[in-house]
Amino acid sequence: MGYALNELANLPVDDSVNFYIFAINGTYREPLYDMISNNFINIARQIGSNAVIAIGTNSEAFTTSVAKKYIGSGNSDRSFTELLPALLITNSHPDKLTKDSMRLIVPLRDAEARFGGWNQFFSLLTQFVRGENEKFIECFEKREDFIEMSNKIVQLKPNFFGLGININEFVDQWRKRRAQAR
């Protein structure tokens, strides 16, 4: 499913949705964000009915509201804005967010090289949110240098805007959910 939202608060609650993908960009027009925009309909169709991708009709305001809700009120911090454009992937609707909710930020500047092209990136992303395979997550685990990986594709910083993100726990939880679904 795909939504173009005036406000994050307009996202309907649907208990059958397991993943939310928010395309966030900020102020300026960005070719990498355009890659998501140009493929938005195809991504929405491919992720199926148990996942949602959302973009904002006002990119800057939408990015700010997603950052405030999922990352914290310090969303204007330079370390966050340097990640943009990005996808924020979560397993929680904004109204059902908890401290244990997954928050995975994928900067688009590294996605093409990291995943072997845009088609592969989109394919692995859609397969992941549909619960079909773990290759999307495995791309985060394969790096030998964890510090380099965290600085490039997934920004994992202790108490990043007051939130600690543990990618290993995220992977473990995802695998457990996938095993239970089978």
N, C-alpha and C positions, 0 to 999 in steps of 0.2 A: 504494500500500500504506500502511497505517496501523498504528502500534504504540502501545499504552499500556504503558510500561515502568516496572518497579520501579526499575531502575538503567540508566544509559546503557550499561553493560557488557553488558547483555542484548540489545542490538541485533545481530541476526544479520548476518554478512558475506555479501553477495550481489554478485558482480562485475557483474551486469547493472544494478545501481542506479547512476544517474548523479548524482542529487541527493538530499540529505537536508534536510528542513525540520524544525527543532526549535521547538516552541511553548514559550516560556519566560515565566515569570510572576513567580516569587518567592513572597513570604510571603502576601499578602492576596488575597482574592477581588476580581477586577477584571472589570467588564462587558466590556471589550474582549477579554480572554482568554476570557471566556464565549462571545464571538462565534466564536472559533476552536473551542472545545470543542463548541458547538452544531452547528457545521458540519463537525466532524471526519470523520465517515463519508463525507459527500459529497466533501470535499476528497480523502480517501484514494482514493475511487473514481475521481475525475476526474484525479488525477495519473498514474494508470496504474501499471504494474508496474516501470517503470524509475526511479521516484522513491519516496521514503518520507517520510511525515510522522509525527512522534513526539511524544507528550506523556508526562509523567510521572504515575505514580499518586500521587506525593508531589511536588507542584509545586515547592516550595522546594528540596528535595534534588535534583530533576532539573535545575532551573535552575542550581544551584551546580555540578553535575557537568558540564553542557554548557559553562558558562562556564570552568571550570577546564581542560577539555580543549581547547576551541576558541579561547579568548581568553587564558588564562594564569591563574596562581595568584592574581593580584590581582583576582579576580572580584567581590569585595565592594566594590570601589572605587565611590564615589558616582556617578561619570560613567557607569558601567555600569548600576547599579540604577535610575538615572533614565530609562533607555531602556525599562524594562519596563512593561507586557508587550510582547513582541516576538517576531518569528520570526528564527531564525538559519538562513540558507540556505547550504549548503556542497556541494561536489562530492566530499567525502571522508568515508568511514566513520571513526569515531573511532579504529579500529585502524590505519588507513592514512593518517592525517593527516600532512601534510608542511608545511614552511614556505611552500610555493607553493600550498597548498590555498586555495580561495576561502572567504571568511568574509564574508557579507553580513548585517548586522543591520538588520531593518526594524521600527522601533517602531510598534506598532499605533495609537497615538494620532493619527498623521498619515495613516494608510493610507486611511481613508474619503474624506477631502477630497482627498488627493493623486491617488487613482485614480478618483474620481467615484462612490464608493459601494462597499459591501461586495461586491455581486455582481460588479462590474467588477474589483475587487481580486482576488477568488478566481479569476475567469475568466482574468485575465492571468497570475496566478501559476501556475495549472495549465497553461496553454498554454506558458509559459516552460519549466517543468521537463520538459514533454513534447517540447521542441525545436521547437515549431510556429511561434513568432514571437518577436520581440525587444521587443514593446511594453512588457513589464514593465520591462526594462532601460532603455528609452527614457524612461520616466517619471523615471528618475534623471538622465538626460542633459539634459533639456529646460530645467532651471532656469538662468536667466541668472546668478544669484548663487550660485556654487558653495559659498561659505562658509555661506550661509543653508541650502542644501540639506543640507550635511553635518551641520549642527546639528539639522535637523528629522527627516529620514527615514532617512538613512544616516549613522551616526556614523563618520566617517573622521578619525582623529586620528593624527598622526605617532607611531609606536610605541605605539599604543593597547594597553596592557597588554603592552608589549614586542613587539608585532606591527605592522608597517606594512601598510596595506591600500591598494592602488592600484586604484581603481574602473575607470580607463581600461584597465589591463591585464586586469582581469576581463572587461570588455566585449569586448576584442580576442580573448581566449582563447575566450570563449563563441561568438563569431561564427565563429572558425576551426573549433571543434568542430562547430558546426551545418553549416558548409560541407562538412566531411569526412563528416558523416553522410548528406548528400545524395548 
